[in-house]
Amino acid sequence: MFKPKAYSVKAYATPSATAPLAASTIPRRELTDRDIQIEILYCGVCHSDLHFARNEWHFTQYPAVPGHEIVGRVTQVGPKVTKFKPGDLAGVGCLVDADLSCPHCKKGLEQFSPTSVMTFGSMDKHLSLPTYGGYSERIVVDEHFVLTLPQNLSLAGIAPLLCAGITTYSPLRHWKVGPGKKVGIVGLGGLGHMGVKFARAFGAHVVVFTTSESKCADAHRLGAHEVVISTDAAAMAQHAGSFDFILDCVSADHDINAYLGLLSIDGNLTLVGAPEKPLPVASFSLIFGRRSLSGSLIGGLAETQEMLDFCGQHNITADIELIRMDQINEAYERMLKSDVKYRFVIDMASLKNT
């Protein structure tokens, strides 16, 4: 079996859970037959980047390079690559490898494969080294995990679609959100703002739940038909038993039973936010109304491509704030305070000057 050699590229990395990210170098592999090398132009900043950098999920190997919302330009391709050529624009999301032969992969659900390799924090089978993310000048990825980008959209605005976009698109599609459906979006952050855009584009009646009155105008601008302040008991009671589907995008501790009670018969609430502590669920919130509670990860590669194509057709991108690479540590602190509307994206050209 051909074992590719490694070469060094510039990156922004952290050596420990308590150290800031700073300029560094990391190894990337030479191309195998099916590999694509991509010059990274923009990389979105996901809250999971912060969790990973600070070892809050307790699996980080250092040095750590976050970033899994990657858009760039193809610079080289392996001899068996058929879908891309040098000069093409391309995207890479949360996955960079899997066996492609297990039952999950065969169904297009690579995200659930026991052999799935994440863009950062997994192992590169070719180099026997950890995978490093998109806070770097280039990346090498198997063709199967590289996505075609819409030509009519802002590249920087596309980047967050590769995580925040597919994370919200996938459950909305799975639960058949569309015309005639009443849909709730809980939380208006990086995930929630994409959920609003997609639910509206699918033709649903969209209601945003937020604790902040200051977000009401933005919720309407993004596509919400109604906005409910979730701390207002009377306003919440007016919607009892009326929702077909609720997408919960909140990662902080909150009362999930207040939202389960808003579901109609056979209604579903899907979690995409990930609170640190378990959420208590009252059984009667589910039993009365045959309601269901579920979770969702990202999507498979085919569904992610479908999402990107849909965004191209409907002119959907993330609302972003563009930052330089050397602003990432400040961006993490601002992200903890929810001080971003609604996703940071790094202009990777700025890495050259660090």
Secondary structure, DSSP 8 states (H G I E B T S, - for coil): -----EEEEEEEEBSSTTS--EEEEEEEE---TTEEEEEEEEEEE-HHHHHHHTTTTS---SSB-----EEEEEEEE-TT--S--TT-EEEE-SEEE--S-SHHHHTT-GGG-TT-EESSSSEETTTTEE---SSBSEEEEEGGG-EE--TTS-HHHHGGGGTHHHHHHHHHHHTT--TT-EEEEE--SHHHHHHHHHHHHTT-EEEEEES-GGGHHHHHHHT-SEEEETT-HHHHHTTTT-EEEEEE---S---THHHHTTEEEEEEEEE-S--SS-----HHHHHTTT-EEEE-----HHHHHHHHHHHHHHT----EEEE-GGGHHHHHHHHHTT-SSSEEEEEGGGGGG-
